[in-house]
Amino acid sequence: MATVVAFHAHPDDEVLLTGGTLARAAAEGHRVVIVTATDGLMGPVPPGGAPRLAELRASAAALGAHRVEHLGYADSGHGPLLYPDPPDRTRFARADTEEAARRLAALLREENADVLLGYDANGGYGHRDHVKVHHVGRRAAELAGVGRVLEATMPREAVARAARAARALRLLRHHGEWDGLYTPGAAITHRVDTRRFARRKQAALAAHRSVVDGNGRTSAVARVLVRLPAPVFGLLLGREWFVASPGERR
């Protein structure tokens, strides 16, 4: 049995990009560890702790993961402005890549990780924290001697089609904002069928109450997804994609 460490930027990313794969790995007897770079908060951590980390732990339980860890960074936000760091920790986008990689590498060594899941070179859709995960993850794998790194992504062509449909429904404001992101289909090396684990993935998404109960477009979509019949959810989100890092194409 292998130990799979999934490195993500924010709480809820573990579901959307790798939830089915992690649930499948856990069900097949592998050890699954989820590490998030940030706690999903833009400001100081409240006295009771970061709410989104509690949601992450509930999500991980739904997926069957064995351990959850946070590297200690704050969310960097998405948009043209990178706000000053909160008083109690550094925003991940400002973190020293080598230092962050050492933190992750220590966990990889402790777990004797066989596989590290990270993000593609675009960070998927280009969020600064996701791009940072790509660089930190690769470097941590080098430091810890993890020979197998798979980077979560989606086929660029399918994303472009979905973006066109979203623009037609006025869910996206700007033309081209999703073009050129993720990974061309021809470059994808691993396609994972996770439809049998749709219920687990859907339950993990529902655990992120701050997302599901929010006011943005993402929250509106999440509310629809968690209410779908599980077979329909599986048809929509029952496949996940990865790119093997250079030198590893199995």
Backbone torsions as a table, in degrees:
resi	resn	phi	psi	omega
1	MET	NA	145.1	-176.5
2	ALA	-102.4	162.3	170.4
3	THR	-108.7	121.3	-178.4
4	VAL	-109.7	122.5	176.3
5	VAL	-108.9	122.1	178.9
6	ALA	-104.8	118.1	-177.6
7	PHE	-103.3	120.9	-175.4
8	HIS	-127.7	163.3	-177.7
9	ALA	-81.7	-48.1	-173.1
10	HIS	-136.0	155.7	169.0
11	PRO	-58.4	133.8	-177.8
12	ASP	101.2	-23.3	175.9
13	ASP	-62.1	-32.1	-178.5
14	GLU	-61.4	-29.5	179.7
15	VAL	-78.9	-53.4	-168.9
16	LEU	-65.5	-35.6	-175.5
17	LEU	-98.1	-31.5	-171.6
18	THR	-138.2	6.7	-171.9
19	GLY	-57.7	-44.0	179.7
20	GLY	-66.3	-40.1	179.1
21	THR	-63.6	-42.4	179.9
22	LEU	-67.2	-41.3	177.9
23	ALA	-63.0	-41.5	178.9
24	ARG	-65.0	-44.1	179.5
25	ALA	-61.1	-44.0	179.6
26	ALA	-63.7	-42.1	-179.3
27	ALA	-65.2	-28.8	179.9
28	GLU	-86.1	3.4	172.9
29	GLY	99.1	4.2	178.9
30	HIS	-81.9	154.8	175.1
31	ARG	-84.2	128.9	-176.2
32	VAL	-118.6	125.8	179.5
33	VAL	-123.9	131.4	177.9
34	ILE	-110.9	127.1	177.6
35	VAL	-121.2	127.9	176.5
36	THR	-113.8	136.0	-179.8
37	ALA	-69.1	-43.0	-175.8
38	THR	-116.8	165.2	177.5
39	ASP	-96.7	4.8	177.9
40	GLY	79.9	5.7	-179.4
41	LEU	-104.8	140.4	175.3
42	MET	-87.8	-28.2	-176.9
43	GLY	-108.5	-165.7	179.8
44	PRO	-62.6	153.1	176.6
45	VAL	-73.2	127.2	-180.0
46	PRO	-68.9	163.9	-177.2
47	PRO	-54.0	-34.2	-178.7
48	GLY	-82.9	2.9	-178.2
49	GLY	96.8	171.3	-177.9
50	ALA	-76.8	118.1	-177.8
51	PRO	-58.9	-35.9	-176.3
52	ARG	-72.5	-22.1	173.3
53	LEU	-72.0	-35.5	174.8
54	ALA	-63.7	-40.3	176.7
55	GLU	-64.0	-38.0	178.1
56	LEU	-61.5	-41.3	179.2
57	ARG	-64.2	-38.6	177.1
58	ALA	-66.7	-40.4	177.0
59	SER	-62.1	-45.2	-179.6
60	ALA	-61.1	-39.0	178.1
61	ALA	-63.2	-39.9	178.7
62	ALA	-64.3	-33.2	-180.0
63	LEU	-82.1	-15.4	-178.2
64	GLY	91.0	14.1	179.7
65	ALA	-67.5	153.8	-174.9
66	HIS	-98.6	-21.7	-175.6
67	ARG	-154.8	145.0	176.6
68	VAL	-129.8	133.9	178.1
69	GLU	-136.7	153.6	177.3
70	HIS	-121.2	130.8	-177.7
71	LEU	-73.7	-14.5	173.7
72	GLY	105.6	10.2	-177.3
73	TYR	-101.3	161.3	176.2
74	ALA	-95.3	155.2	174.8
75	ASP	-60.4	141.2	-180.0
76	SER	-95.3	-8.4	-178.3
77	GLY	76.2	164.2	-177.8
78	HIS	-125.6	123.0	-177.4
79	GLY	146.7	-178.6	-174.2
80	PRO	-69.3	-24.0	-175.8
81	LEU	-100.5	131.5	170.5
82	LEU	-102.9	106.6	-172.7
83	TYR	-71.6	158.5	175.8
84	PRO	-56.2	154.7	178.4
85	ASP	-64.3	145.9	169.6
86	PRO	-65.8	163.3	-173.0
87	PRO	-67.6	-18.5	-171.8
88	ASP	-104.9	-4.9	179.6
89	ARG	-169.8	168.4	-176.1
90	THR	-92.2	142.9	171.0
91	ARG	-69.6	141.3	-173.4
92	PHE	-59.4	-37.9	-178.8
93	ALA	-61.9	-26.8	179.7
94	ARG	-91.6	-8.9	-176.2
95	ALA	-63.9	145.0	172.5
96	ASP	-65.7	124.3	-175.0
97	THR	-59.2	-40.8	-178.6
98	GLU	-66.3	-41.8	179.0
99	GLU	-63.8	-46.2	179.4
100	ALA	-62.1	-40.0	178.9
101	ALA	-63.9	-37.4	177.8
102	ARG	-64.5	-39.5	177.4
103	ARG	-60.6	-46.1	179.9
104	LEU	-68.4	-40.4	-179.7
105	ALA	-60.5	-36.1	177.7
106	ALA	-60.7	-40.7	176.9
107	LEU	-67.6	-39.5	179.3
108	LEU	-62.8	-41.2	178.2
109	ARG	-67.6	-43.2	-180.0
110	GLU	-58.4	-38.9	-178.9
111	GLU	-87.1	-7.2	-174.7
112	ASN	51.3	52.1	-171.5
113	ALA	-63.8	137.7	174.7
114	ASP	-93.8	-33.5	-176.4
115	VAL	-136.4	136.8	171.4
116	LEU	-116.0	127.7	173.3
117	LEU	-99.0	128.0	177.7
118	GLY	-131.5	-147.5	-179.7
119	TYR	-123.8	156.9	177.8
120	ASP	-68.8	176.2	-172.9
121	ALA	-63.6	-26.3	177.5
122	ASN	-82.8	-2.7	-171.4
123	GLY	61.4	33.3	-176.5
124	GLY	71.4	-95.2	-175.3
125	TYR	-102.5	12.4	170.7
126	GLY	94.2	2.4	177.8
127	HIS	-58.6	136.9	-175.3
128	ARG	-58.3	-35.8	178.8
129	ASP	-71.0	-32.8	178.7
130	HIS	-70.5	-40.3	176.3
131	VAL	-62.2	-39.3	178.4
132	LYS	-63.8	-38.5	177.2
133	VAL	-58.0	-41.2	179.1
134	HIS	-56.7	-50.4	-176.3
135	HIS	-71.1	-43.2	-179.8
136	VAL	-65.8	-41.9	-179.4
137	GLY	-61.7	-46.6	179.6
138	ARG	-61.9	-43.5	-178.7
139	ARG	-67.0	-40.1	179.2
140	ALA	-62.6	-39.6	177.9
141	ALA	-62.0	-39.9	176.5
142	GLU	-62.2	-46.4	-177.3
143	LEU	-64.4	-37.5	-175.2
144	ALA	-92.8	-6.0	179.5
145	GLY	72.6	30.5	176.2
146	VAL	-82.0	118.1	-172.2
147	GLY	-83.8	-13.8	-176.4
148	ARG	-123.4	113.9	178.9
149	VAL	-123.1	121.2	177.7
150	LEU	-117.1	129.9	-172.4
151	GLU	-108.1	119.0	-176.7
152	ALA	-66.0	140.5	-178.2
153	THR	-160.2	-170.0	170.5
154	MET	-143.4	157.2	178.2
155	PRO	-66.3	124.8	-176.4
156	ARG	-56.1	-39.1	-176.6
157	GLU	-65.4	-40.4	179.2
158	ALA	-68.0	-38.2	177.9
159	VAL	-64.2	-41.0	179.5
160	ALA	-63.0	-39.9	177.8
161	ARG	-64.2	-43.0	179.4
162	ALA	-64.8	-36.8	179.1
163	ALA	-65.5	-39.1	177.9
164	ARG	-62.8	-41.8	178.0
165	ALA	-64.7	-39.2	179.8
166	ALA	-66.8	-36.5	176.8
167	ARG	-65.6	-39.5	178.7
168	ALA	-62.5	-32.0	178.4
169	LEU	-90.1	4.3	179.3
170	ARG	63.8	30.8	174.6
171	LEU	-89.4	-17.3	172.9
172	LEU	-117.9	137.2	-175.8
173	ARG	-85.4	-35.4	-168.5
174	HIS	-115.9	136.3	174.5
175	HIS	-69.2	138.5	174.7
176	GLY	83.7	-0.6	-174.9
177	GLU	-70.7	-16.9	177.2
178	TRP	-111.3	1.2	-179.3
179	ASP	-75.9	141.8	176.3
180	GLY	79.6	7.1	-179.8
181	LEU	-101.0	178.0	-175.3
182	TYR	56.2	-145.3	-170.2
183	THR	-132.3	137.0	174.8
184	PRO	-56.3	141.5	-176.9
185	GLY	-55.5	-35.8	-177.7
186	ALA	-66.6	-21.0	-178.3
187	ALA	-90.9	-9.0	-178.4
188	ILE	-74.6	132.0	-174.7
189	THR	-105.0	-22.0	-177.0
190	HIS	-134.2	127.6	175.7
191	ARG	-121.6	122.3	-173.2
192	VAL	-113.9	122.5	175.8
193	ASP	-85.6	115.4	-176.3
194	THR	-120.8	20.8	-175.1
195	ARG	-61.1	-30.8	179.7
196	ARG	-66.6	-16.2	-176.8
197	PHE	-110.7	23.2	-178.2
198	ALA	-59.8	-41.2	-178.6
199	ARG	-62.6	-40.6	179.4
200	ARG	-66.7	-43.5	179.8
201	LYS	-64.3	-40.2	179.4
202	GLN	-66.6	-40.4	177.6
203	ALA	-65.4	-36.7	178.2
204	ALA	-65.4	-40.1	176.9
205	LEU	-64.0	-42.3	-179.8
206	ALA	-62.7	-25.7	179.7
207	ALA	-66.9	-20.5	180.0
208	HIS	-87.3	75.1	-173.4
209	ARG	-64.2	-33.2	-179.2
210	SER	-65.3	-27.8	175.6
211	VAL	-80.6	-50.5	-175.7
212	VAL	-63.0	-36.5	-177.0
213	ASP	-93.5	7.1	-177.9
214	GLY	-76.0	-174.2	-174.4
215	ASN	-110.8	-7.5	-175.3
216	GLY	-83.9	177.8	178.6
217	ARG	-62.2	-38.9	178.6
218	THR	-60.3	-40.5	179.4
219	SER	-65.3	-39.6	178.9
220	ALA	-61.8	-42.4	178.1
221	VAL	-66.0	-43.0	180.0
222	ALA	-60.3	-40.1	179.2
223	ARG	-62.4	-39.7	177.6
224	VAL	-64.7	-44.4	-176.4
225	LEU	-63.3	-41.9	-176.2
226	VAL	-73.0	-15.1	179.6
227	ARG	-95.6	-7.5	-179.0
228	LEU	-69.7	150.0	167.8
229	PRO	-57.6	141.0	-175.0
230	ALA	-54.4	-40.6	178.8
231	PRO	-62.3	-35.3	178.4
232	VAL	-70.7	-42.1	175.3
233	PHE	-56.3	-42.6	179.8
234	GLY	-64.4	-37.4	177.4
235	LEU	-63.9	-37.0	-177.5
236	LEU	-80.9	-41.2	-171.9
237	LEU	-125.7	27.1	-175.9
238	GLY	-95.7	17.0	175.0
239	ARG	-135.1	141.2	178.1
240	GLU	-133.2	152.1	-170.4
241	TRP	-130.0	147.3	-179.5
242	PHE	-142.2	152.8	172.8
243	VAL	-115.2	127.0	176.2
244	ALA	-72.1	139.6	178.8
245	SER	-66.7	160.0	-178.0
246	PRO	-52.9	135.7	-179.9
247	GLY	90.2	-6.5	-179.6
248	GLU	-132.2	107.0	-174.7
249	ARG	-127.8	21.1	-180.0
250	ARG	-74.9	NA	NA
